[in-house]
Amino acid sequence: MMEEVIRYTTEEGAVAIEVNLRDETVWLSQAQMEVLFEKSKKTISEHINNVFREGELTEKSVVRKFRTTAADGKTYNVKHYNLDVIISVGYRVKSRRGTNFRIWATRILRNHLLENARRNAAGKPYQEKYRELVRTLDIAAATASTKYLSATESRGILKVLQDYAYALETLDKYDHQQLSIEAKAEREVQKLEYEEAIRLIEEWRELQGAGRLFGHEKDDSFRSSLANIYQTFDGKELYPSIEEKAAHLLYFIVKNHSFTDGNKRIAAGLFVYFMDINGALFRIDGSKRIGDNALVAITIMIAESRPEEKDIMIKLVVNLINDKN
């Protein structure tokens, strides 16, 4: 468990804040957020309360009390809020400083996660697997650092970064197959046909009140995307498991830009639908194998990734949704 205090200085250099780094996230007190966002105690307090009241975040999982030495020299237990809360408050106060802090924090977390992983992997026989994970985290961190993301998208990408980094921090517990595709669900697959997919897209267009360009095919590439996940070679499927098919379906639809509008939404929707009709969307306890925010994040990461990073993105998706997680 990493515990450290790091100094954050605002872009203009006017303010310096001591930031707690613990449990793979950063923490600020309400008073520190007041300084960071240049807002009153009342304003920040209202926004924090609204984040919890509206159900955007669950207070228990994002609030901790840390012992802090005050100006009077005495030590107090002070509530601190993690990066999820800081991001949400930053968007609510429409602060440029919030965006800059999020980008800085993402970089700090990425560096610390990788430093821990580097120590764990030192001298081990799977250095190349470690390097693959490094590249995966680089894609996640780079995507999270873009300025146009919403609060939900930002939190989703950070969650993916933190969840996938678990494999980095505990690399010594895994064998050399850790970063290979470990999908095991090679049962009979319920095929998603082109006509069925088009019907779903038309339903989503109506339900979402999207314009006529949503789901409007530009060429035959969407039909090809669906067909490609069922490819065979020498009588064997190229993507034998449900997870591999689902991951490639998501990747192909996002990257082929088959539609005038709605490519990422359609890709995510069909990914979920395909997982569902094949009984692979939920774990035994009823929870989703991949949360909504994480799916949004991965979809954006695929869109931002380079063509040569395809294999890394496929492995990321498969390892997050396979039945070992």
N, C-alpha and C positions, 0 to 999 in steps of 0.2 A: 504494500500500500504506500503510495507516494504521499509525502507530506512536505510542503515547502511553501515559503512566502516569497513571492516575486513582485518586483516593483513594476507597475504599469504607468507609463507617462503618456498623457494625451498628445495628439498629433501636434498641437501648437506649443506643447511643452509647458502649459500653464498649470497643470495639475498632475500630481504623482500619487498613486494609490497602492497600498500594500495588499496584494491579492493572495488569498489562501488557495493553495493547490493541493487538493486531497481527493482520494477515491475517484481518480480519473475525471475530475471536473474542477472548475474554479468556483470560488465562493466570495460573495461580497455581502457586507451588512447593509441594512437600509440606509444608514448614514453615509456609507461609501457610495451607494447608488445616487444619493442626493447630490453628492459632489460630482460624480461622473456625468450625470445627466443635467446638472445645473438646474435642478428643480427643488421645490420646497419639500419639507418633511410630509406635509399634508398630501401633496400631489403623488409622491412616490408611494406613500402608505395606501392611498386609494387605489392606485394601479395594482399594487401587490394583492390587495384584498379582492379586487375584481378578477384577477387571474385565477384565484382559487374559487371564488363564488360562482363564476361562469363555467367552472369545470374544465378550464383549459389545462390545468395541472393539478396534481394531488399534493396537498401541502406536506404530508408526512414524508414523501419521497424526495422532496427538493429543499427541505429546510433542516438545518443543523444548528446546534448551539456550540460555539467555540469560546474557550476562555481567552479574553482579550484584556490587555492592560490599558486603562483609560488615562486621560491627561492628568488625573489626580494621583496616578501611581497605583491605584487599586485595580484588582483583577475582577472582571465580571464575566458571567456567561451571556454571550450576545448572540442573537439569532443571525444566521448567515443564510443566504439564498444562492442556489447553484446557477450554472450558466443558463439552464432552461428558463428560469425566472428572469434572469438579467436580460436575456434576449426578448422575452415577452414584454417586459417593462420598457425596454428600449424602443420597440416598435410602437407601443402605446403613446410614448412621449414624442415619437417621431424625431429621434435624436440621431444626428450623424455620428456623434460620439459612440452611440450604441452599436452602429454598424462597424466602426473602427475597432471597438473593443471585442466584438464577436470574431472578427478576422484575426486579431492578435491572439485571443484565447484559443482559437482553433489551431493556430500555429504552435502555441506553447504546448497544448495537449498532444498534438501529433509528435512533437520532438521528444516529450517525456515518455510517451508510449513506445516509441522506437528505441529510445535509449535503454529502457527496461528490457525490451526484446533483444537488443544487441548483446546485452550482458548474458541473457539466458541462452542465446544461440552460440555464444563464443565457443569455438572448439568442437561444436557438434557436427554430425555428418550431414546436416541438412541446411547448409548455408544458403543454397540456391532457393530453397523453399522460403527461408526467411526473407530473401531479397524480393520474392514474388509478393509477399505480404507487405513489404515496405512500399512497393509500387502501388498496391491496392490502397494503402492508407494515403499515399500521395495524391491519388485521384480523389479520394474522399475529402481530404483537406483542401485541395485546390478548388473543388466544387463548392465547399462550404465557405470559401473565402470570397466568392463572387458577391457583389453588392446588391443584386436584384432579388435575392431569395426572400421569401416570406418567413415569418417566425416559425411556422409549422415545418417548412422545408429545411430551415436551418437546424432545428432541433432534430429532425429526422436524420439528417446527414451526420450530425454529431453522434447520434445513437448508433448508427451503423459503424462509424469509426471506433466507438468505444466497444461495441459488441464484438466486432471482428478482431479488434486488438487483443481480446482475451486470449486468442490463440497465440499471439506474439508473446504475451507476458508469461505464458505457461508452456512455451515451446518444448521445454525439456521433459514434459509429461507425455509428449506425443511421439509417434514414430515417424519415419520419413514419408509416410503416406498422408500426413496431416493436410497438406495443401493440394493433394490430388482430389479428383471428384469422387466423393464417397457415397453417392446416391445409391440406395439399395432397393428402391421401389420399382422393380422391374416386372411388376404384374401387368396384366392385360390393360392396355390404355384405351380410355374412352376418347375417340378421335373428335377433334373440333373441325367440323366441315366449313368450307368457305361460305356456303349459303346461311348456315347458322350464325356465323360470325357477323355477316352483313346485317342479318335481322337484329342481332344484339346492338350493333352500332346505331341502327335506325331507331331502336327503342331508347337508347341513351340520348340521342340527339333530341328526341321529343321530350324526355323527362327533364333534361338539363336546359331546355329552351335554347339550345345552341343553334347557330345559324346554319344555312344550307351548305356552307363550306366544310362543316364538321363531318368528317368521315367521307368526304367526297374523294373518290379514288382518282389519282393523277395518272396511273398506269396500271400494269398487271403485277406490280411488285408485291402487293398485299397477298394476292393469291399464291405467289411464289414463297412468301414468308411462311404461310401456313403449311405448304407442301414440303418445305425444306426440313421441318422438324421431324418428318417421318422418313427421311432419306435412308436408303440402305446401300451397302456395298458388299458384294460377294455374298449376298443373302443375309447379311447381318445389319442391324440398325446402327447408324452412326451415333445416335443419341438414344441408348436403350432404356433409360429410366425416365420416369415421370418428371423428376426434378430437372434433368438435362433438357428434356423437351420444353418444359415451362421456361427455363432460363433462356434458351435459344429463341423461343417465341417472343419473349419480352425484348430481347436484344434486336432481333430482326425487324420487328415492327417499329421500334424507336429509330433505328439507324437507316432503314430504307425510305423513311419519309414518304410513305405511300399515299398520304392524304393531304389535302390542301390545308386542313386545320384539324387539331385534336390528336396528333400522332402519339404523344406521351400518354394522354388520358385513355385512348383506345388500347394502347399497349398494356398499361397497368390493368385496365378492366378485363381484357381478354386473358391476361396472365392469371388473375384471381379466378375467373370463370373456369379456365382450364384446370387449375389446381383443385377447384371445388368439385367439378364433375368427375374427377379422378380420385376423390376421397383423400386428397393430400393437403387441403388448405388448413385443417385444424389438427392440433395435437390431441392425444388421448384425453387430456384434462379439459378440452374444449377451447383452449386458447389458440389464436392464430399462430401459425409457424412464422409468419412475417407480419408485423404490425403495419397499419395504414401509413403512418409517418415514415417508417423505414422503406416501404415500397415506393412512396413518392421520392424519397431520397435516392434510392437505387436507380429509379427511372431517370432522374436528372443526371446522376453520375454517368450512366450509360450514354446519355445524350452529349455530355461534355467530354467523354473519353475519346481517345484517338483510335483509329482502326487497328493499329498494332497492339492495342491493349484489350482486344476482344476476349482472348482466352482468360485474362485476369478477371474481367468483369463477369464472365460466365462462371468461373470458379467461385467468385464472391457470392453470386446469387445461389448457386447450388449448395455451398457450404452453409448458407444462412437458412435454407429451407429444407435441408435433408432431415431424415428421421433421427439423426443423432443429436440434433439440437433440441 
